[in-house]
Amino acid sequence: MVYYMTTSPSGAAFNNKNSYTMKLTEYIKETRGEMKHVNWPTRSQAVNYTLLVVVLSAVAALILALADHVFSMGIEKVILN
């Protein structure tokens, strides 16, 4: 068997035999480090944005339902006349 030397994103060398395990652990370490740099919203911001999404989704659904009803009535009038 031939093993090739490769490097991880951080530059550390490891054997190809353990590369999947090493890549996974390196990925997890780097991800945890990056997650510390994220500017997370406060609880109130998250609640406000969630409510905003729910309200705007409901408004969009009502607009689409109204448009569907109007077009259905228009098509019925065209077909029946």
N, C-alpha and C positions, 0 to 999 in steps of 0.2 A: 504494500500500500504506500502511496505517495501522499504526503501532507504538504500543503503549500502554506507559507507564512503570509498572513494578511494582516491588515491593521483595522482597528475599530475607528469610528468617527473621531474619537478623542486622540487617536494616534498610537494607542497601545497595540503591540503585536500579540497575536495568539495563533494557535494551530487551527487548521481548517477542521480538524476532528471535533473540536469544541466550539466551532464558530457560531453555531446557532444558539447555544447556551450563552456564550459570551456576548453575542449581539443582543440577545434579549435582555440580559442583565444590564448591559451598557445603555440600551434604549430606555429601560425603566429608570436608571439613575439620572440620565440626561433629562428625561421627561419630568421627573420629580423636581429637578433643579429649575427647569423652565417654568413649572407651575408656580413656583415661589415668586416669579417676576410678574405674574398676571395681576392686573388691577381688577379685583372682583367687585361686583356691585354690592351695595349694602342691601339689607333685607327689604327695606322700604322701596328702594329702587327696583329690585326684582319683582316685588308685588305690584308696583305701579306699571312696570313694563308688561307684566303678565296680564293685568287687567286691560291695558291698552290693546294688546293683541286680541284678547277675547272680544272686546267691544268692536274693534275694527273688523274682525272676522264676522261677527253677527251683522254688522251694517252691510258688509259686502254680500253676505248671504241674502239679506232682505232685498238689496238692489237687484241681485241676480234672479231672485224669485219673482220680483215685480216685472222685470224685463221678460222673463219666461212667460208669465201670465199674459202680458200685453201682446207678445208675439204669437202666443197660442190663440188668443182671441182674434187677432188679425188674420192668421192663417185659416181659422175656421170660417171667418166671414168670406174670404176669397174662395175657399173650396165650396162652401154652401151656396154662394151666389153665382 
